[in-house]
Amino acid sequence: MKHTAPLGYSLSVPSLFRRNKSDVATPEVEEVTPVESRPKGYTPSKKELGQVTPKRVTTGRRVGAETAAPANRREQVKQMRERQRQERAEATAGMKAGDERYLLARDRGPERALVRDIIDSRRTVGTYFFGGALIVLIGSTVQIPAVQLASNVLWLLLAIGVVIDSVLITRKVKRLVKERFPKTTTRIGSLQIYGVMRGLTFRRMRVPKPRVELGQAV
């Protein structure tokens, strides 16, 4: 007796162990546009050029490289204070050496560096002003008319000398700054005051330290 397949069902059953060509996955092949057919202005990607982006190198300070991690809060505070002390020492040394990174705003700029060289290359009356003022103060307390008179005369000579020297400083600063920096936007008046105030400071106490010798041409 022949079995007839129900209507709507196919008599042929596909084999489980056979695959049609259409069932086999075809590996995707990335199509690379030929150089000749690329549009004008086309920039090939790094993948097409075979370049590999290098990993970024971390330049941060490693905790265990220099100092060990603090065991408690007291140790952490101690390390923080030591680090701040080192930073202050570095800033002070840089300021004295004239490093622009550590200078105050009033000392920055090539114009002010030139003014410092102008003052440091000459002797100023202002460096003797405070020493003379101390002598005048002591002499004025002595109850001797001749000593008091000499103190007053010395005070007057120091004042006149400082005024004359300040005028000479301002004139020289104005002349040299205009010659070296004709397009400067810094006010000449502020540079002149800067020079006069530096001239009133003892040479060894000047910050930044003098980088020229006395009598050296600027």
LINHU-V707983 format. One record per pair of residues at least 4 apart in sequence whose ideal C-beta (glycine too) atoms are under 7 Angstrom apart, sorted by sequence separation. I is the first residue (numbers start at 1). GAP is how many residues later the second one is. D is the distance in whole Angstrom. If there is no record, write none. Layout:
BEGIN
I|GAP|D ; I|GAP|D
END
This chain:
BEGIN
5|4|5 ; 19|4|5 ; 33|4|6 ; 38|4|4 ; 44|4|4 ; 61|4|7 ; 64|4|6 ; 71|4|5 ; 73|4|6 ; 74|4|6 ; 75|4|6 ; 76|4|6 ; 77|4|6 ; 78|4|6 ; 79|4|6 ; 80|4|6 ; 81|4|6 ; 82|4|7 ; 83|4|6 ; 84|4|6 ; 85|4|6 ; 86|4|6 ; 87|4|6 ; 88|4|6 ; 89|4|6 ; 90|4|6 ; 91|4|6 ; 92|4|6 ; 93|4|6 ; 99|4|7 ; 103|4|4 ; 108|4|7 ; 109|4|7 ; 110|4|6 ; 111|4|7 ; 112|4|6 ; 113|4|7 ; 114|4|6 ; 115|4|7 ; 116|4|6 ; 117|4|6 ; 125|4|7 ; 128|4|6 ; 129|4|6 ; 130|4|7 ; 131|4|7 ; 132|4|6 ; 133|4|6 ; 134|4|7 ; 135|4|6 ; 136|4|6 ; 144|4|7 ; 145|4|6 ; 146|4|6 ; 147|4|6 ; 148|4|6 ; 149|4|6 ; 150|4|6 ; 151|4|6 ; 152|4|6 ; 153|4|6 ; 154|4|6 ; 155|4|6 ; 156|4|6 ; 157|4|6 ; 158|4|6 ; 159|4|7 ; 160|4|6 ; 161|4|6 ; 162|4|6 ; 163|4|7 ; 164|4|7 ; 165|4|6 ; 166|4|6 ; 167|4|6 ; 168|4|6 ; 169|4|6 ; 170|4|6 ; 171|4|6 ; 172|4|6 ; 173|4|6 ; 174|4|6 ; 175|4|6 ; 176|4|6 ; 177|4|6 ; 178|4|6 ; 186|4|7 ; 188|4|6 ; 189|4|7 ; 190|4|6 ; 191|4|6 ; 192|4|6 ; 193|4|6 ; 194|4|6 ; 195|4|6 ; 196|4|7 ; 201|4|6 ; 206|4|6 ; 212|4|4 ; 19|5|6 ; 33|5|5 ; 44|5|5 ; 46|5|4 ; 61|5|7 ; 64|5|7 ; 70|5|4 ; 94|5|4 ; 103|5|5 ; 107|5|6 ; 119|5|7 ; 142|5|5 ; 186|5|6 ; 201|5|5 ; 5|6|5 ; 63|6|5 ; 70|6|4 ; 142|6|7 ; 212|6|7 ; 46|7|7 ; 94|7|6 ; 95|7|5 ; 177|7|7 ; 203|7|6 ; 94|8|3 ; 95|8|6 ; 100|8|6 ; 139|8|5 ; 140|8|6 ; 198|8|6 ; 70|9|6 ; 139|9|6 ; 91|11|5 ; 139|11|6 ; 140|11|5 ; 177|11|6 ; 67|12|6 ; 139|12|3 ; 174|14|5 ; 177|14|6 ; 136|15|5 ; 32|16|6 ; 136|18|6 ; 173|18|6 ; 174|18|7 ; 135|19|7 ; 136|19|4 ; 173|19|5 ; 132|22|6 ; 170|22|4 ; 173|22|5 ; 170|25|7 ; 132|26|5 ; 169|26|5 ; 170|26|7 ; 169|27|6 ; 129|29|6 ; 166|30|5 ; 169|30|6 ; 129|33|6 ; 165|34|7 ; 125|36|4 ; 126|36|6 ; 125|37|5 ; 126|39|7 ; 125|40|4 ; 124|41|6 ; 119|50|7 ; 118|54|6 ; 118|55|6 ; 115|58|6 ; 118|58|6 ; 114|62|6 ; 114|63|6 ; 111|66|6 ; 114|66|6 ; 111|70|6 ; 110|71|7 ; 129|71|6 ; 111|73|6 ; 126|73|4 ; 126|74|4 ; 111|75|5 ; 124|75|4 ; 127|75|6 ; 115|76|5 ; 119|76|5 ; 127|76|6 ; 109|77|7 ; 118|77|6 ; 112|79|7 ; 115|79|6 ; 119|79|5 ; 111|80|6 ; 115|80|5 ; 119|80|5 ; 112|82|6 ; 116|82|6 ; 120|90|4 ; 121|91|5 ; 123|91|6 ; 116|92|7 ; 120|92|5 ; 121|93|7 ; 117|94|7 ; 121|94|7 ; 117|95|5 ; 121|95|5 ; 121|97|5 ; 118|100|6 ; 107|101|6 ; 117|101|5 ; 103|105|7 ; 98|110|4 ; 96|111|6 ; 97|111|7 ; 95|112|6 ; 96|112|6 ; 95|113|6 ; 96|113|5 ; 98|113|6
END
